[in-house]
Amino acid sequence: MRWENLTDDRDDHGRAPDAALFGADAVVSRTVDTPEFRNVTFHEIRARSIVNRVPGASRMPFEWTVNPYRGCTHACVYCFARNTHSYLDLDTGLGFDSQIVVKVNAPQLLRRHLASHRWHGEHIAMGTNVDCYQRAEGRYRLMPGILEALRDYANPFSILTKGTLILRDLPLLRQAAEVTDVGISVSVGFVDQELWRTVEPGTPAPERRLDVVRALSDAGIGCGVLMAPVIPFLGDHPDQLRATVRAIARAGATSVTPLVLHLRPGAREWFMAWLARHHPYLVRRYERLYADGAYAPKWYQRRVTRQVHELAEEFGIGPSRAAARRRVPVQETRLVEPGPTQLSLL
C-alpha cells in the first residue's frame, strides 16, 4: 500500500505539497473479529491535514470538505468514491468495502485548522466522498469531536449521510444550529426493498433513513433528501419514483433533489460486473446509455428531474429555508472572522 502517496492538494498558488499527509510509520492496521465488522480491516492513521479543497473542475457546489474515513462499509455497488482507494494501491471493489482508512486525529486537526488566522469560516461539507456515519463511526466516534469544533467556531457545515448513527449526535447538531448554518441531507434513492438489499447491502434500510429525516424534523432541524441514485431501468419506473417521493414527503423532508446514477472509473467496472451477475439483460442497455462517459444523457436526466419535481409539488415538498446565521457570544469561545453564506449541499 502506498500510504506516502496520499498527499495534500496543491495550494492556492498551484504549488505541489512538500510531504505526504502521513507516512507508513504512522499507520496501525487492525482486523476486528466481531459480527458487525467481520472481514473488515481498519487502517488507523494520524493525518497531517483534514480540510480538503475541492478541485476547481468539480461539479460540487462547495469548496471545502472534511472526510474522516476512506473506504466505506456501506458497500454500495455504485459508489463513485471507489476509485480513491486506487491511490493507495487498495482494491476498489471488495477492498473499498472492507479496508477502511480511519483518520483518528481528525477532530484535533480540524480544531487546529479552524483556529488558524488563515481560515475565514468557509462552509465545510461532510459525507460527500464516503459516509462519515458509516458503521466505523460507531467504533471510532470521530464525528462528536468534529461537530464540537465546528460548533465552537460557529463554522457553517453540511452533512450528507445514509447512516442512522447521526441521531446519536442530535444534541450537538442542535447546539451548532443555534450558532451557525447547519445543513443536513439524507440519501434515499428508492424505497424498493429488493433493490436496496442488492445495491446497498451495508446501509440501513430506506425506511430507517426516512426515520432519521422525521426525527431531525421533530427536533427542529430541517432535513432534505438527496434522491440518489435514481438507477436506470431498475429504480426509475414512474410507480417507483412516486412511491419514493411519497415516502419522502411523509417523512417531513424540506426538499427532494433527484440525482441519476453516474458511473465514474472504478465504480463503473464494479457496478457493471454486479449488473452482469444480477441483471445480464441490462448490460447492453447500460453500455448504450453511458456510452459517452460517466453521466447518463442530458435528456434522461431532465426527464427524471421533471418527474420528481412534479411529484414533489403534488405531495407538497417545498424548498428548505435556512435560518438566519447566528454567532456564539465572544465570551463563550474565540471566533474567527465571519465567513460567507452557507452553500447549498444540494
C-alpha positions as a Python dict, from the first residue, in 0.01 Angstrom:
ca = {
    (1, 'M'): (0, 0, 0),
    (2, 'R'): (130, 343, -91),
    (3, 'W'): (47, 547, 220),
    (4, 'E'): (302, 808, 122),
    (5, 'N'): (104, 863, -198),
    (6, 'L'): (-188, 1027, -16),
    (7, 'T'): (-75, 1388, -40),
    (8, 'D'): (-233, 1727, 9),
    (9, 'D'): (-399, 1905, -279),
    (10, 'R'): (-199, 2182, -439),
    (11, 'D'): (-213, 2508, -250),
    (12, 'D'): (-380, 2832, -352),
    (13, 'H'): (-86, 2919, -579),
    (14, 'G'): (-75, 2582, -756),
    (15, 'R'): (236, 2465, -572),
    (16, 'A'): (269, 2094, -503),
    (17, 'P'): (283, 1987, -137),
    (18, 'D'): (614, 1913, 30),
    (19, 'A'): (512, 1596, 211),
    (20, 'A'): (255, 1322, 231),
    (21, 'L'): (-46, 1351, 458),
    (22, 'F'): (106, 1074, 668),
    (23, 'G'): (388, 821, 647),
    (24, 'A'): (377, 444, 664),
    (25, 'D'): (519, 457, 1017),
    (26, 'A'): (201, 638, 1129),
    (27, 'V'): (-31, 353, 1023),
    (28, 'V'): (-174, 88, 1256),
    (29, 'S'): (-387, -181, 1089),
    (30, 'R'): (-645, -373, 1294),
    (31, 'T'): (-874, -656, 1194),
    (32, 'V'): (-1176, -674, 1423),
    (33, 'D'): (-1334, -1018, 1452),
    (34, 'T'): (-1686, -924, 1559),
    (35, 'P'): (-2011, -995, 1371),
    (36, 'E'): (-2050, -627, 1285),
    (37, 'F'): (-1700, -592, 1138),
    (38, 'R'): (-1619, -944, 1024),
    (39, 'N'): (-1357, -939, 745),
    (40, 'V'): (-1311, -562, 788),
    (41, 'T'): (-963, -416, 841),
    (42, 'F'): (-919, -67, 987),
    (43, 'H'): (-606, 126, 897),
    (44, 'E'): (-569, 383, 1175),
    (45, 'I'): (-360, 677, 1062),
    (46, 'R'): (-257, 1010, 1207),
    (47, 'A'): (-321, 1251, 921),
    (48, 'R'): (-136, 1577, 871),
    (49, 'S'): (-439, 1769, 742),
    (50, 'I'): (-814, 1716, 734),
    (51, 'V'): (-972, 2007, 546),
    (52, 'N'): (-956, 1938, 172),
    (53, 'R'): (-1012, 2180, -114),
    (54, 'V'): (-1247, 2058, -387),
    (55, 'P'): (-1082, 2073, -733),
    (56, 'G'): (-1196, 2369, -937),
    (57, 'A'): (-1328, 2144, -1216),
    (58, 'S'): (-1564, 1964, -977),
    (59, 'R'): (-1941, 1992, -1017),
    (60, 'M'): (-1981, 2017, -640),
    (61, 'P'): (-2138, 2341, -507),
    (62, 'F'): (-1889, 2373, -221),
    (63, 'E'): (-1516, 2434, -192),
    (64, 'W'): (-1407, 2259, 129),
    (65, 'T'): (-1467, 1910, 267),
    (66, 'V'): (-1377, 1703, 571),
    (67, 'N'): (-1353, 1324, 529),
    (68, 'P'): (-1252, 1135, 844),
    (69, 'Y'): (-1271, 799, 662),
    (70, 'R'): (-1164, 643, 332),
    (71, 'G'): (-1348, 335, 211),
    (72, 'C'): (-1698, 255, 331),
    (73, 'T'): (-1872, -46, 481),
    (74, 'H'): (-2200, 64, 324),
    (75, 'A'): (-2069, -134, 23),
    (76, 'C'): (-2291, 48, -229),
    (77, 'V'): (-2208, -112, -562),
    (78, 'Y'): (-2234, 221, -745),
    (79, 'C'): (-2025, 437, -506),
    (80, 'F'): (-1835, 697, -709),
    (81, 'A'): (-1561, 720, -442),
    (82, 'R'): (-1432, 367, -511),
    (83, 'N'): (-1151, 491, -731),
    (84, 'T'): (-996, 685, -440),
    (85, 'H'): (-878, 351, -297),
    (86, 'S'): (-659, 302, -602),
    (87, 'Y'): (-446, 598, -488),
    (88, 'L'): (-321, 371, -208),
    (89, 'D'): (-294, 60, -424),
    (90, 'L'): (-601, -74, -246),
    (91, 'D'): (-869, -270, -428),
    (92, 'T'): (-1164, -58, -545),
    (93, 'G'): (-1410, -346, -517),
    (94, 'L'): (-1424, -559, -203),
    (95, 'G'): (-1123, -369, -70),
    (96, 'F'): (-1316, -43, -73),
    (97, 'D'): (-1591, -212, 132),
    (98, 'S'): (-1358, -376, 383),
    (99, 'Q'): (-1028, -183, 402),
    (100, 'I'): (-1126, 131, 592),
    (101, 'V'): (-879, 414, 648),
    (102, 'V'): (-953, 596, 976),
    (103, 'K'): (-803, 940, 1040),
    (104, 'V'): (-801, 902, 1417),
    (105, 'N'): (-680, 1256, 1484),
    (106, 'A'): (-940, 1424, 1261),
    (107, 'P'): (-1115, 1622, 1541),
    (108, 'Q'): (-789, 1768, 1672),
    (109, 'L'): (-670, 1859, 1323),
    (110, 'L'): (-998, 2031, 1242),
    (111, 'R'): (-996, 2236, 1561),
    (112, 'R'): (-642, 2350, 1487),
    (113, 'H'): (-740, 2439, 1130),
    (114, 'L'): (-1041, 2643, 1239),
    (115, 'A'): (-824, 2835, 1485),
    (116, 'S'): (-580, 2941, 1212),
    (117, 'H'): (-582, 3308, 1115),
    (118, 'R'): (-574, 3190, 752),
    (119, 'W'): (-915, 3026, 780),
    (120, 'H'): (-1212, 3257, 722),
    (121, 'G'): (-1506, 3040, 822),
    (122, 'E'): (-1597, 2895, 483),
    (123, 'H'): (-1865, 2630, 457),
    (124, 'I'): (-1742, 2272, 512),
    (125, 'A'): (-1922, 1976, 355),
    (126, 'M'): (-1906, 1626, 503),
    (127, 'G'): (-2023, 1291, 371),
    (128, 'T'): (-1960, 1393, 11),
    (129, 'N'): (-1691, 1131, -54),
    (130, 'V'): (-1769, 843, 183),
    (131, 'D'): (-2024, 841, 463),
    (132, 'C'): (-1896, 993, 787),
    (133, 'Y'): (-2170, 798, 968),
    (134, 'Q'): (-2085, 456, 830),
    (135, 'R'): (-2060, 170, 1081),
    (136, 'A'): (-1696, 250, 1162),
    (137, 'E'): (-1811, 573, 1326),
    (138, 'G'): (-1983, 369, 1596),
    (139, 'R'): (-1641, 232, 1688),
    (140, 'Y'): (-1419, 540, 1645),
    (141, 'R'): (-1657, 825, 1739),
    (142, 'L'): (-1480, 1091, 1534),
    (143, 'M'): (-1787, 1298, 1450),
    (144, 'P'): (-1867, 1429, 1801),
    (145, 'G'): (-1526, 1596, 1822),
    (146, 'I'): (-1563, 1730, 1468),
    (147, 'L'): (-1907, 1875, 1543),
    (148, 'E'): (-1785, 2027, 1870),
    (149, 'A'): (-1507, 2208, 1683),
    (150, 'L'): (-1746, 2339, 1419),
    (151, 'R'): (-1990, 2450, 1690),
    (152, 'D'): (-1723, 2623, 1898),
    (153, 'Y'): (-1602, 2824, 1598),
    (154, 'A'): (-1954, 2883, 1460),
    (155, 'N'): (-1836, 2741, 1128),
    (156, 'P'): (-2114, 2659, 877),
    (157, 'F'): (-2129, 2299, 760),
    (158, 'S'): (-2344, 2037, 592),
    (159, 'I'): (-2369, 1660, 624),
    (160, 'L'): (-2491, 1405, 370),
    (161, 'T'): (-2548, 1056, 506),
    (162, 'K'): (-2720, 722, 469),
    (163, 'G'): (-2643, 641, 832),
    (164, 'T'): (-2888, 643, 1122),
    (165, 'L'): (-2598, 697, 1363),
    (166, 'I'): (-2629, 1070, 1304),
    (167, 'L'): (-2912, 1072, 1559),
    (168, 'R'): (-2656, 993, 1830),
    (169, 'D'): (-2518, 1342, 1771),
    (170, 'L'): (-2853, 1520, 1767),
    (171, 'P'): (-2772, 1733, 2076),
    (172, 'L'): (-2451, 1858, 1911),
    (173, 'L'): (-2633, 1930, 1585),
    (174, 'R'): (-2892, 2135, 1773),
    (175, 'Q'): (-2621, 2329, 1955),
    (176, 'A'): (-2440, 2401, 1628),
    (177, 'A'): (-2763, 2509, 1460),
    (178, 'E'): (-2806, 2775, 1729),
    (179, 'V'): (-2484, 2950, 1625),
    (180, 'T'): (-2433, 2882, 1254),
    (181, 'D'): (-2587, 2739, 938),
    (182, 'V'): (-2625, 2361, 952),
    (183, 'G'): (-2750, 2167, 652),
    (184, 'I'): (-2846, 1800, 684),
    (185, 'S'): (-2941, 1578, 394),
    (186, 'V'): (-3019, 1208, 393),
    (187, 'S'): (-2964, 997, 81),
    (188, 'V'): (-3264, 785, -22),
    (189, 'G'): (-3269, 699, -390),
    (190, 'F'): (-3553, 446, -376),
    (191, 'V'): (-3771, 255, -131),
    (192, 'D'): (-3773, -74, -323),
    (193, 'Q'): (-3663, -334, -67),
    (194, 'E'): (-3523, -588, -315),
    (195, 'L'): (-3319, -322, -493),
    (196, 'W'): (-3187, -189, -161),
    (197, 'R'): (-3068, -531, -43),
    (198, 'T'): (-2865, -589, -358),
    (199, 'V'): (-2712, -248, -433),
    (200, 'E'): (-2671, -103, -80),
    (201, 'P'): (-2615, -413, 135),
    (202, 'G'): (-2433, -238, 420),
    (203, 'T'): (-2671, 53, 467),
    (204, 'P'): (-2973, 98, 693),
    (205, 'A'): (-3298, 27, 511),
    (206, 'P'): (-3457, 323, 327),
    (207, 'E'): (-3740, 343, 582),
    (208, 'R'): (-3486, 370, 865),
    (209, 'R'): (-3318, 658, 685),
    (210, 'L'): (-3654, 827, 646),
    (211, 'D'): (-3699, 783, 1020),
    (212, 'V'): (-3385, 996, 1054),
    (213, 'V'): (-3547, 1269, 843),
    (214, 'R'): (-3855, 1251, 1064),
    (215, 'A'): (-3654, 1263, 1388),
    (216, 'L'): (-3447, 1560, 1274),
    (217, 'S'): (-3759, 1746, 1166),
    (218, 'D'): (-3924, 1674, 1502),
    (219, 'A'): (-3613, 1816, 1671),
    (220, 'G'): (-3643, 2139, 1474),
    (221, 'I'): (-3362, 2067, 1228),
    (222, 'G'): (-3478, 2081, 868),
    (223, 'C'): (-3360, 1787, 663),
    (224, 'G'): (-3363, 1747, 287),
    (225, 'V'): (-3339, 1426, 89),
    (226, 'L'): (-3094, 1362, -191),
    (227, 'M'): (-3287, 1113, -401),
    (228, 'A'): (-2976, 939, -520),
    (229, 'P'): (-2907, 748, -713),
    (230, 'V'): (-3203, 702, -943),
    (231, 'I'): (-3089, 379, -1110),
    (232, 'P'): (-3188, 345, -1477),
    (233, 'F'): (-3419, 56, -1565),
    (234, 'L'): (-3419, -68, -1203),
    (235, 'G'): (-3544, 225, -998),
    (236, 'D'): (-3680, 477, -1248),
    (237, 'H'): (-4027, 341, -1325),
    (238, 'P'): (-4293, 610, -1264),
    (239, 'D'): (-4451, 396, -993),
    (240, 'Q'): (-4116, 362, -815),
    (241, 'L'): (-4050, 734, -835),
    (242, 'R'): (-4397, 807, -700),
    (243, 'A'): (-4358, 565, -409),
    (244, 'T'): (-4020, 715, -317),
    (245, 'V'): (-4129, 1079, -332),
    (246, 'R'): (-4446, 998, -138),
    (247, 'A'): (-4241, 831, 138),
    (248, 'I'): (-4001, 1125, 146),
    (249, 'A'): (-4290, 1368, 181),
    (250, 'R'): (-4446, 1167, 463),
    (251, 'A'): (-4113, 1179, 649),
    (252, 'G'): (-4129, 1559, 653),
    (253, 'A'): (-3835, 1634, 424),
    (254, 'T'): (-3788, 2001, 346),
    (255, 'S'): (-3673, 1929, -9),
    (256, 'V'): (-3603, 1647, -251),
    (257, 'T'): (-3330, 1656, -515),
    (258, 'P'): (-3300, 1371, -767),
    (259, 'L'): (-2962, 1258, -895),
    (260, 'V'): (-2932, 997, -1168),
    (261, 'L'): (-2670, 726, -1127),
    (262, 'H'): (-2327, 823, -1259),
    (263, 'L'): (-2052, 572, -1320),
    (264, 'R'): (-1700, 704, -1282),
    (265, 'P'): (-1393, 487, -1338),
    (266, 'G'): (-1356, 240, -1053),
    (267, 'A'): (-1726, 247, -975),
    (268, 'R'): (-1821, 172, -1336),
    (269, 'E'): (-1630, -156, -1351),
    (270, 'W'): (-1762, -276, -1014),
    (271, 'F'): (-2122, -180, -1094),
    (272, 'M'): (-2116, -334, -1441),
    (273, 'A'): (-1979, -660, -1301),
    (274, 'W'): (-2264, -660, -1049),
    (275, 'L'): (-2513, -583, -1327),
    (276, 'A'): (-2383, -874, -1536),
    (277, 'R'): (-2440, -1112, -1243),
    (278, 'H'): (-2781, -988, -1133),
    (279, 'H'): (-2937, -833, -1447),
    (280, 'P'): (-2740, -951, -1753),
    (281, 'Y'): (-3021, -845, -1987),
    (282, 'L'): (-2949, -481, -1894),
    (283, 'V'): (-2577, -478, -1974),
    (284, 'R'): (-2615, -368, -2337),
    (285, 'R'): (-2871, -102, -2242),
    (286, 'Y'): (-2628, 43, -1989),
    (287, 'E'): (-2344, 37, -2236),
    (288, 'R'): (-2556, 242, -2474),
    (289, 'L'): (-2690, 479, -2208),
    (290, 'Y'): (-2343, 553, -2068),
    (291, 'A'): (-2157, 532, -2398),
    (292, 'D'): (-2041, 894, -2377),
    (293, 'G'): (-1895, 881, -2028),
    (294, 'A'): (-1978, 871, -1659),
    (295, 'Y'): (-2311, 1051, -1683),
    (296, 'A'): (-2642, 950, -1834),
    (297, 'P'): (-2755, 1163, -2131),
    (298, 'K'): (-2900, 1505, -2053),
    (299, 'W'): (-3239, 1410, -2194),
    (300, 'Y'): (-3262, 1120, -1949),
    (301, 'Q'): (-3152, 1331, -1652),
    (302, 'R'): (-3402, 1604, -1742),
    (303, 'R'): (-3685, 1352, -1770),
    (304, 'V'): (-3618, 1207, -1424),
    (305, 'T'): (-3575, 1552, -1270),
    (306, 'R'): (-3904, 1674, -1421),
    (307, 'Q'): (-4092, 1369, -1295),
    (308, 'V'): (-3954, 1402, -942),
    (309, 'H'): (-4022, 1777, -927),
    (310, 'E'): (-4381, 1723, -1041),
    (311, 'L'): (-4427, 1456, -775),
    (312, 'A'): (-4270, 1679, -511),
    (313, 'E'): (-4517, 1953, -595),
    (314, 'E'): (-4803, 1704, -583),
    (315, 'F'): (-4700, 1580, -239),
    (316, 'G'): (-4625, 1926, -104),
    (317, 'I'): (-4249, 1916, -63),
    (318, 'G'): (-4108, 2268, -76),
    (319, 'P'): (-3760, 2417, -69),
    (320, 'S'): (-3589, 2440, 265),
    (321, 'R'): (-3534, 2783, 418),
    (322, 'A'): (-3218, 2820, 619),
    (323, 'A'): (-3244, 3019, 938),
    (324, 'A'): (-3052, 3344, 967),
    (325, 'R'): (-2694, 3281, 1056),
    (326, 'R'): (-2610, 3328, 1424),
    (327, 'R'): (-2282, 3350, 1610),
    (328, 'V'): (-2175, 3240, 1955),
    (329, 'P'): (-2103, 3517, 2207),
    (330, 'V'): (-1737, 3619, 2230),
    (331, 'Q'): (-1712, 3515, 2594),
    (332, 'E'): (-1801, 3154, 2510),
    (333, 'T'): (-1532, 3085, 2252),
    (334, 'R'): (-1283, 3257, 2026),
    (335, 'L'): (-1441, 3337, 1694),
    (336, 'V'): (-1285, 3360, 1353),
    (337, 'E'): (-1390, 3622, 1103),
    (338, 'P'): (-1742, 3555, 970),
    (339, 'G'): (-1747, 3355, 650),
    (340, 'P'): (-1975, 3362, 350),
    (341, 'T'): (-2332, 3243, 345),
    (342, 'Q'): (-2359, 2865, 351),
    (343, 'L'): (-2358, 2697, 14),
    (344, 'S'): (-2636, 2451, -53),
    (345, 'L'): (-2523, 2090, -50),
    (346, 'L'): (-2796, 2008, -297),
}
